[in-house]
């Protein structure tokens, strides 16, 4: 479908609904700088094959063990995909967990107070276009809606020295995004923890 036709179709959908419904439609769809419309959708277990293919294309190493873990995460219903023209371009996996802020550790034994976010997987052609931020923000919203206090994750190995300066100088793409989105950081036995109160 041509870009002009897509826009007309979207505008037509937004003509009839109430103002509230139009607002909901616009919140679900974001327009990239290239005028591609991105829709963020909740993922479930039936999306496993599509999710794994995308993660592999985004250079994540996925074996049988990781596939089982991803399937279990998708069953929990806190993960999101970014789509352009019904084609998945990004994935943000998430699941509830307990996070002790003072000690900076995670536990699945206690009542969850946080949404654990795996690093977003986004196709290279869509990196730097705001898709990662959309997936992070959607999982932050998911945490708030579910009454959780934090969003958390582990983003690589511990960083020595001035954490912010080291991230700016040589951090991963995700670490730089977390820095831009005002996350806090801590070196722990588990790795480099990122967290934010929602």
C-alpha angles and dihedrals in degrees: 000000000000119000092244090052091050091052092048090049092050091046090049090052089051096048098070104041125084120264090263092053091048090052091051091050092051092048090054093050126055126184119226121217088260089059092251112143115232119202121194114213135179112251128219139183092281089065092062098108093047092046094050092049091052093046091051091050087051087055099255112147106236121181131163093282092051091046090056091048091049091049090052091049093049091051089062092064101226099109129098140203129206114221135191114189090347089303115123112237101165143020132202113187120199141170137175118263140157115259122191103205097193095050095030097225136130129225135182090193096073131061109283118255097165143048111233111218122204112212109276117256111216129171112254093243089060100043114113092026099097098265094119090052091049091053093047092047092048091054091047088054090047090055092050093047090052093050095249119151102213146026111216143172146160113249108187134297125338117281121225123216126007101003097203093047092047092050092049091048102043113347125134121268090257093049090052090049091050089050091052090048092055099251121161122233138212137176110230141166088263094053137265107343123204120192143166134186110237 
